[in-house]
């Protein structure tokens, strides 16, 4: 009987469910968006109950598609999970209900806290232990905020009633009826509470941030059987959960990037460039992050250097939902292509601050160069150019700080379906851009990890033949983007929130 893997990709704006066969092909899928909550300036929250409902609905749609093609639930051999990282979740261990809204990775409310601790000289030790920066992006300061501002939730954390975890931990708790409180090392390494040296929660960091270790999930391998679903909780499935990874590490696996030197860039809500550095945890001198790429069942870990851009695809979503410039996200390509250039308009989409290389939580969005001749098409084109510029910033930093010189760039994610964006990216980088045939490599990577975890594929090396290209975009040096204008505009956007 053929075997299939169900992958849950719990992203920032929605949940995508994929069913993947033994050839690595996606045979059925489902998707559900969930609401974004913005209770304050720079604040971003999610309702965990809405995430769980979206997960059930997306998985149900995928299973219905599987059944329509002749499959059954008995064919599902394992589940893999990929998830938005750094987002902090609090839930009741008994009822599994949300204790409060999750604080999302994009949230900037702890910017002043980070600045105070940085001024107090705490950042160098944090960087030494975690490979990360003292920034609101990561989980620990969000937990601190809850401790200081939500006494009811925190009292239940201290009593042991409420658990703390990332989105994967929450979904696994729901899928297993609360029997498992776990996360994998890729997610743990994004919290500012994980010691890269020991591969465990750091007592020093937990004490620094005031986080009780007993509230945190157990850290497990990224593949191998680590939990099992409860049929009454999750679509009648009684199957192992055998693959877990943060979304960007999962995408690296989906691009078959499981060996040293492999690199990928995913265009999702944000954009994330990862370069696999093997078993060496290379520390960046400035803006890059050191992160766990995978933890193997043996306990051995692979590492990666990462550059993070917070807003790329979300900028297109803002054009749709915030401004009404387009009705659907794909429309941005035709609108942008209707003009030969941006007409001098530069858009810095610092809607939740800036990530690498600037790392400024107080930056805010900026549109400059507007004239009477500016149209919606110019703004649409400037939005795509901004995405390409931000990724180019990351690639430049990889070269300068990591000594990594990419001969080409493998890309994936929803926004990578945009041919104009891929061409712009090749033009600004001056190297070919190789687009994956399967754009949803995050979900695919979760499925591949789960499949390796149950022996559907013998090893990670067997995944190399699964990756296929849907096209290569060569650089057109006659149409370069204006890098200096971009960097000048970024400088103008910085620090705005701190001036108000």
Buried (B, 14 or more C-beta within 10 A) or exposed (E): EEBBBBBBBBBBBBBBBBBBBEEBEBBBBBBBEBEBBEEEEBBBBBBBBBBBBBBBBBBBBBBEBBEEEEBEBEBBBBBBBBBBBBBBBBBBBEEBEBBBBBBBBBBBBBBBBBBEBBEEEBBEEBBEBBBBBBBBBBBBBBBBBBBEEBEEBBEBBEEEBBBBBBBBBBBBBBBBBBEBBBBBBBBBBBBBBBBBEEBEBBEEBBEBBEBBEEBBBEBBBBBBBBBBBBEEBBBEBEBBBBBBBBBBBBBBBBBBBBEBEBBBBBBBBBBBBBBBBBEEBBBBEEBBBBBBBBBBBEEEBBBBBBBBBBBBBBBBBBBBEEEEBBEEBBBBBEBBBEBEBBBBBBBBBBBBBBBBBBBBBBBBBBBBBBEEEBBBBBBBBBBBBBBBBBBBBBBBBBEBBBEBEBEBBBBBBBBBBBEBBBBBBBBBBEBBBBBBEBBBBBBBBBBBBBBBBBEBBEEBEBBEEBBEEBEEBEBEEEEEBBEEBBBEBBEEBBEBBBEE
